[in-house]
Structure formats: structure tokens, C-alpha cells
Amino acid sequence: MATYKVYLYNSLTQTVYAEIPFSALSYSYVMDEAGSATIEIPIGVPKRNGAALTPDDLFPVRSAVAVERDGVLVWGGLVWAYRVDLSKRTIAITAGDYLSYYKRRHTGANVAVTYKQIEQSQMIKNLITAANTAGIKTDTAGIVPTNMVRTRTWNKYEFKSLYDIFADLADDITSRDPISGLDGGGFFLYFEPYWITAGTKIGNRVYNTANRHPYDSGISLQQGVNCEFADMTLDGTGLASSAFAIGATDGTASVTPYASDTNPALGALIPQVNAVINETGIKSATALQYKVKSALSFGSMPVVIPNANTYPGLFSPLALKPGMRAGVTTDDGFLNLIGEDYVITQTSVSVASDGSDRLTLSLVQTDLFKETEE
């Protein structure tokens, strides 16, 4: 059984004003997307100053939430909505993690934004630093170089959300590292809360991995030993035996940048199926060729998605984050996954009233990331 605490704090001042008791708590982490949390609390719970919680204390975006597990902050984000149940006398708070804030921040008007051959992690750091002027004060010290450069241009009134820019860069496998010889350029991006001053002030920070190679959690998920596999899905809607990528012109070129390729091995097995990628921010045919390669890699096989529910209290969610690898053994009598290597794409945590927590994990084959390791 874990000990959970939930804090409310002001996203502008970063000062904690309430530690709130909860009757229900769940939260999640998602690869390349914002996670969420739902917290159910009684109406009228007291703040640290003894006064009852008011609507002003749950004002969206200004009100932030941090979840602590066994003394460690494991999830944080902003309040976006809540529902008051007058019959149960409860408030169900809906929060999105810090990344959700960057859906509402954009490249600006009045000036075009161009990054030409800029190291991609520096691009992210620059964008967040600029947003911090009137933002949530995200600490960027955890951003590390990937040694991959990118060129991006956003027009004067394009208003591209930073959220979409981060996701695009994280999943952009469009170059080769001259040192390692590996295709790369992608990475996993994480946002997390931290104590600025223990017990009183909470900040948020962003950090990334140096590449998009899934990294080992050291954990093996085994049916009937430490988890249950309630169901598995096989999805072939992403199969692609041919891929086409269309880029953007630079305003002067008469020919639109374009790349295409095929997967002959898959093409010999199934009728032709296409993947078409429209990349309005990419003007390089070479970069588009990497996009095609990535699409064919991810479309080379059906995706097998087992959903694992861990036994209560066994794992911290920080030990099984999206981007990590885990062994999978189901022995289910049909797909029979024995010691297979899978990558976590989503981790959802449900906390019972006694503090015991179970993780629900969505996983995909590690082979789907193979274009980042060749």
C-alpha cells in the first residue's frame, strides 16, 4: 500500500495552498501526448489556512495539482474543469499534465518563426523559454542534446501549437547520427513536478531522452505472477506496403518536395495498402525520405496491443513510463507471448481508498521502433 497525497497550488506563484483528501484518484502518462488526472474530493475541504475550499481555489489554469506517492511527486498538471455532484457532495476535478498547457501556447502573430539547422532540443528549449514569460515557468535544465539538427518554419499567422511542435520533433526520425551510425533524431519528452521548497512551493520541469530508442525498465510482466492481461488487440489498420510523403514548397520552387518507397516483403503477402504523409513544415526531400522509411517500418506488421493490469502496490508508475521496454509473458493459449519485448505507450494509475494502486499499461512491439536502432 502506497501513501498518497494530493496538493493544490497556484501555477503563477507556485505556492501550495491545500492538501486535499480524496475519495477517488486516477492519473496517466501517454507517449507524445498529455496525460490526465481525475480527483474526487468532498465539498468544503479545508485549505492550509483553515478556510473552506472555494470556486476561486479551483480556477482553471491558475489552479495546479501535484500528486505525491510515498514522498515522491509522481504527477503534476493544471486544473481544466470540474464537476460538482450535489447529491454526493463531491467535486470531481479534471486536470491535464503540464504538457496540456502547451496546447494553448502557439507560435506568435506578427512575425514568422524560422529555425534553420538548429539542434532540435535547443529548439524546444527556446520555445518553452519564450512561453515562460507569461507561462507556467517550466524549468528546461533537463533538456539534453540529441545531436540532430532540424529546420522548421511557421508562417506569420500560422499559430502552430507548441504541443504539436513538441510531438512532431519527438517522433521525427529523419537523420543519421554521424558518430553512432544510427538513424535517429527522435526522443521521449517528459514533464514532471518537483519541490522548489519542500512542502510549500512546487515547480514543473521538462526533460528528454537523447534519442528515441526504447530503454529497459528492468521489469518483466508475467501473467499470474505480477499482473493480469485482461485482453489483447491485434490492429492491422496501420499496415503500409507503400508510403508517400508530400512536403511544403519554399515559395519559389515549382515542384513540391516528395518521397516514396515500398515494402516488397509485405507487398508479397497482402494487397497494396498506402500510407500518405502530408508534412507542411518540411521542405527537404531527404527528410521526407526518412518519414517514408518510418511509415513503412511502423506499417510492416500488425500491432499487437496487450493491456496489462499490475497487481496492487507492486510498482511505482515512475518505473514503467511510456518509452520504457518491458518483458511480456502471457501464455494465453492463442497469441502465447513468451518473454517478448514490448514498449509502454501509456501508463494509467488507479488508486484505491486504502492507497493501493494498480497500473494499467498499454504496450506495443519493440520491433515497431526498429528504424531508430538500425
Secondary structure, DSSP 4 states (H G I P E B T S, - for coil): ---EEEEEEETTT-BEEEE---SEEEEEEETTB--EEEEEEETT-B-TTSPBP-GGGG-TTTEEEEEEETTEEEEEEEEEEEEEETTTTEEEEEEEEHHHHTTS-BPPSSS-EEEEEEEHHHHHHHHHHHHGGGS--EEEEE----S-EEEEEE-TT---BHHHHHHHHHT---EE-TTT--EE----EEEEEEEEETTTEEEEEEEE-SSS--EEEEEEEEBTTTEEEEEEEEE-TT--SEEEEE----SS-SS--EEEEE-HHHHTTS---EEEEE-TT---HHHHHHHHHHHHHHTSSPEEEEEEEEPTTS--GGGS-TTEEEEEE---SSS---SEEEEEEEEEEEE-TTS-EEEEEEEEEGGGGGGG--
